[in-house]
Amino acid sequence: MVKPKKFLGQHFLRDLNAAGKIVEAFQPGSSSVVEIGPGTGVLTKLLVEKNLHPVLFEIDRESVAWLKEHFTTEQVDIRHVDFLETGFEALTDRSIAVIGNLPYNISSQIFFRILESRDRVSQVVCMIQKEVAQRIAAPPGGRTCGILSILIQAFYEVETLFHVSPGAFHPPPKVMSSVIRLTRNKTSRLACDEDLFFKVVKRSFQNRRKTLRNALKDLNLSAAVYSLPVMDKRAEQLSVSDFVQLIQQIEKS
């Protein structure tokens, strides 16, 4: 059996009922299936039973050896790599659907990687720390709203499907977990410069206690932009459309 490694943030799912609900919520359609962090293959087994031939991204050598013992190359495509380093670059040009019990210590970084391939990733169904799930789904106006809230909601519909208690894992984490589903929305492109959108959103929330006027002062924007009423607000008070409109004003100035 594979020994969970703390430095990799491994908490292996052992609740088969929860695993079944996760895979049931996964609707890849014709997309290529990618599982991130398969560990001991609890989700993998169910994906194989559905003949989905998943590509498995696994960094842990011991887990890779276990997976190779239990699944054939006809059933799965095992990539012994660090997903944060490789992303989806080595895959085909087909659309991608992602599933996984994500390592809690790098889940946010994984979402940023997914956002980089937002034109290809059609759906994500994953287990993450409940607190992170709440941030991703958070509406504007509260402390929970953050960088991931705005960036993910700009391109995906977010659903919180169900919660999972620590006892469903080995070893049990110290936090509750949630399963969420992200479905690519109909926004193929934002109505503004997307690189600037990402930059402004990140900078705004990195200084979230400040008004936008102060949080963005290092960007050397025009006086006209700094005088806009929206600049009196804090980042958490803005919606996706508010940020898009701000970027449009910056582009005009």
C-alpha positions in Angstrom: 0.0 0.0 0.0 1.2 3.5 -0.7 2.2 5.5 2.3 0.7 9.1 2.3 3.4 11.7 2.3 2.8 14.9 4.2 5.2 17.0 2.1 3.0 16.2 -1.0 -0.2 17.0 0.9 -1.5 13.5 0.3 -4.8 12.5 1.9 -6.0 9.4 0.1 -9.8 9.2 -0.4 -11.1 5.9 1.0 -14.8 6.6 1.1 -16.2 4.7 -2.0 -19.6 6.4 -1.7 -18.0 9.8 -2.0 -15.8 8.6 -4.9 -18.8 7.3 -6.7 -20.6 10.7 -6.3 -17.6 12.5 -7.6 -17.3 10.4 -10.8 -21.1 10.5 -11.2 -20.9 14.4 -11.3 -18.2 14.3 -13.9 -19.5 14.8 -17.4 -16.5 14.9 -19.8 -18.5 14.3 -23.0 -16.0 14.0 -25.9 -13.2 15.7 -23.9 -9.9 14.0 -23.0 -10.0 13.0 -19.3 -7.2 14.1 -17.0 -7.0 13.0 -13.4 -4.6 15.1 -11.2 -3.1 13.3 -8.2 -4.7 9.8 -8.6 -2.8 8.5 -5.5 -4.1 5.0 -4.9 -6.5 5.0 -7.8 -9.9 5.2 -6.1 -11.3 7.6 -8.7 -9.2 6.0 -11.4 -10.8 2.6 -11.0 -14.3 4.2 -11.5 -13.1 6.1 -14.6 -11.6 3.0 -16.1 -14.9 1.2 -15.5 -16.5 3.9 -17.6 -13.9 3.3 -20.4 -12.7 6.9 -20.1 -9.0 6.0 -20.5 -7.8 8.9 -18.2 -4.4 10.5 -18.4 -3.0 10.4 -14.9 -0.7 13.2 -13.6 1.1 11.8 -10.5 4.3 13.2 -9.0 4.8 10.5 -6.3 7.0 7.7 -7.5 5.4 5.2 -5.1 1.9 6.0 -6.3 3.1 5.7 -9.9 4.5 2.2 -9.2 1.2 1.2 -7.5 -0.9 2.5 -10.4 1.3 0.6 -12.9 0.7 -2.6 -11.0 -3.1 -2.2 -11.0 -3.9 -0.7 -14.4 -2.8 -1.5 -17.9 -1.6 0.9 -20.5 -4.8 0.2 -22.4 -6.8 1.5 -19.4 -4.8 4.6 -18.4 -1.9 6.8 -19.6 0.3 7.5 -16.6 2.5 10.6 -16.6 5.1 10.7 -13.8 5.5 14.4 -13.8 4.8 17.5 -11.7 1.6 19.0 -13.1 2.5 22.5 -11.9 5.6 22.3 -14.2 4.1 20.6 -17.2 0.4 21.7 -17.3 -1.5 20.4 -20.3 1.2 21.2 -22.9 2.0 17.6 -23.7 -1.6 16.5 -24.3 -3.5 16.6 -27.6 -5.3 19.7 -28.9 -8.6 18.2 -27.9 -10.7 19.8 -25.1 -9.9 18.5 -21.6 -12.0 17.5 -18.6 -10.3 17.4 -15.3 -11.1 15.3 -12.2 -9.2 14.7 -9.0 -8.8 14.8 -5.3 -6.4 17.7 -5.4 -3.5 18.1 -3.0 -4.6 20.8 -0.6 -1.2 22.5 -0.3 -1.1 23.3 -4.1 -4.8 23.4 -5.1 -4.8 27.1 -5.8 -1.7 26.8 -8.0 -3.4 24.0 -9.9 -6.4 26.3 -10.6 -4.1 29.0 -11.9 -2.6 26.3 -14.3 -6.1 25.3 -15.4 -6.9 29.0 -16.0 -3.9 29.2 -18.3 -5.6 26.5 -20.5 -9.2 27.8 -20.1 -9.8 27.6 -23.8 -9.2 23.9 -23.7 -10.5 22.9 -20.2 -14.3 22.3 -20.5 -15.0 21.0 -17.0 -13.3 20.4 -13.7 -14.8 18.2 -10.9 -12.5 18.1 -7.9 -12.2 17.7 -4.2 -10.5 20.6 -2.4 -10.4 22.2 1.1 -13.8 23.6 2.0 -12.4 27.0 2.6 -10.9 27.2 -0.9 -14.2 26.0 -2.4 -16.0 28.8 -0.6 -13.5 31.3 -1.9 -13.9 30.1 -5.5 -17.7 30.3 -5.3 -17.9 33.5 -3.3 -20.0 36.4 -4.7 -18.5 39.9 -4.5 -18.9 41.9 -1.4 -17.5 39.7 1.3 -14.2 38.8 2.8 -14.3 35.4 1.2 -14.2 36.9 -2.3 -10.6 36.8 -3.7 -8.4 36.4 -6.7 -9.7 32.9 -7.6 -13.3 34.0 -7.1 -13.0 36.6 -9.9 -10.7 34.8 -12.2 -12.5 31.5 -12.2 -16.0 33.0 -12.3 -14.9 35.0 -15.3 -14.6 31.8 -17.3 -16.5 29.1 -15.5 -19.9 28.4 -13.8 -19.1 27.3 -10.3 -21.2 24.7 -8.4 -20.5 23.4 -4.9 -21.8 19.8 -5.0 -21.3 18.3 -1.6 -19.0 18.3 1.5 -16.8 15.5 2.7 -15.7 14.9 6.3 -12.1 14.2 7.4 -13.0 10.6 8.1 -13.3 9.8 4.4 -9.5 10.1 4.0 -6.3 8.4 5.1 -4.9 10.1 6.9 -7.8 12.4 7.9 -7.1 16.1 7.2 -7.7 18.7 9.8 -10.3 20.4 7.7 -13.6 19.7 5.9 -13.5 19.1 2.2 -15.8 20.1 -0.7 -16.4 18.8 -4.1 -17.0 21.5 -6.8 -17.7 21.5 -10.5 -16.5 24.1 -12.9 -18.1 24.3 -16.3 -16.7 26.5 -19.0 -19.1 29.3 -19.6 -20.0 30.9 -23.0 -17.4 33.7 -22.6 -14.8 32.8 -25.2 -13.1 36.1 -24.6 -13.6 38.9 -22.1 -14.5 42.3 -23.5 -11.1 43.7 -22.5 -7.4 42.9 -22.5 -7.3 39.6 -20.6 -3.7 39.8 -19.6 -4.4 43.2 -18.1 -7.5 41.8 -16.4 -5.5 39.1 -14.7 -2.8 41.6 -13.7 -5.3 44.2 -12.2 -7.3 41.5 -10.4 -4.2 40.0 -8.8 -2.8 43.4 -7.8 -6.1 44.5 -6.4 -6.5 41.5 -4.1 -2.9 41.5 -3.0 -3.7 44.8 -1.4 -7.3 44.0 -0.6 -7.5 46.2 2.5 -6.7 49.2 0.4 -9.0 51.0 -2.0 -8.3 50.3 -5.6 -6.8 53.8 -6.0 -4.1 52.9 -3.5 -3.8 49.2 -4.4 -3.1 50.0 -8.1 -1.0 53.1 -7.6 2.2 51.3 -8.7 0.6 50.7 -12.1 1.0 54.4 -13.0 -2.5 54.6 -14.5 -3.8 57.9 -15.9 -5.3 60.6 -13.6 -8.7 60.0 -15.3 -8.7 56.4 -14.2 -7.6 57.1 -10.6 -10.5 59.7 -10.4 -13.2 57.1 -11.3 -15.7 56.4 -8.5 -14.9 52.7 -8.6 -11.4 53.5 -7.4 -12.9 54.3 -4.0 -13.9 50.7 -3.6 -11.9 47.6 -2.4 -11.3 44.7 -4.6 -13.8 42.4 -2.8 -16.6 44.8 -3.7 -16.2 44.4 -7.4 -17.8 41.7 -9.6 -16.3 40.2 -12.8 -18.2 42.7 -14.9 -17.0 45.6 -12.7 -13.4 44.6 -13.3 -14.0 44.2 -17.0 -15.4 47.7 -17.1 -12.4 49.0 -15.2 -10.0 47.5 -17.7 -12.0 49.0 -20.5 -11.6 52.4 -18.9 -7.8 51.8 -18.5 -7.5 50.9 -22.1 -9.4 54.1 -23.2 -7.2 56.4 -21.1 
